[in-house]
Amino acid sequence: MALVRGLFSAKKILGGSLVGTRKATSAPRGFLAVYVGESQEKQRHLVPVSFLNQPSFQALLSNSEEEFGFDHPMGGLTIPCPVDTFISITSELQR
């Protein structure tokens, strides 16, 4: 049940961030563009959409929802965490 709830929340977050922002979020098929960082300068990263069903990535999405709601300042999905933390989490998911 928690997985279904997490996927629904992920789709809701992503759906709101992708509307009308095709240029800002364009990514190869099967990937999602996200902006990561805590300062004004955010780094753009591409992540596989398969990460959406991973609990650790869903936690990042929840943090994004808490901070920005569904209004992301970069035009694409913004994840408010240190870049090194994001890289550490996504590196573990790729194993």
Long-range contacts (C-beta under 8 A, 24 or more apart in sequence): 3-53, 6-53, 6-55, 6-58, 7-52, 7-53, 7-58, 9-58, 9-61, 9-62, 9-65, 10-52, 10-58, 10-61, 11-52, 12-70, 13-61, 13-64, 13-65, 13-70, 13-77, 14-52, 14-61, 14-77, 16-70, 16-71, 16-72, 17-70, 17-72, 17-75, 17-76, 17-77, 17-78, 18-76, 18-77, 21-75, 21-76, 24-74, 24-75, 24-76, 25-75, 25-76, 25-77, 32-77, 33-76, 33-77, 34-76, 34-77, 34-78, 34-79, 35-72, 35-74, 35-76, 35-77, 35-78, 35-79, 36-78, 36-79, 36-81, 36-83, 36-86, 37-80, 37-81, 37-82, 37-83, 38-80, 38-81, 38-82, 42-74, 42-78, 43-83, 44-76, 45-86, 45-90, 47-90, 51-90, 51-93, 54-93, 56-89, 56-92, 56-93, 57-89, 57-90, 57-93, 60-86, 60-89
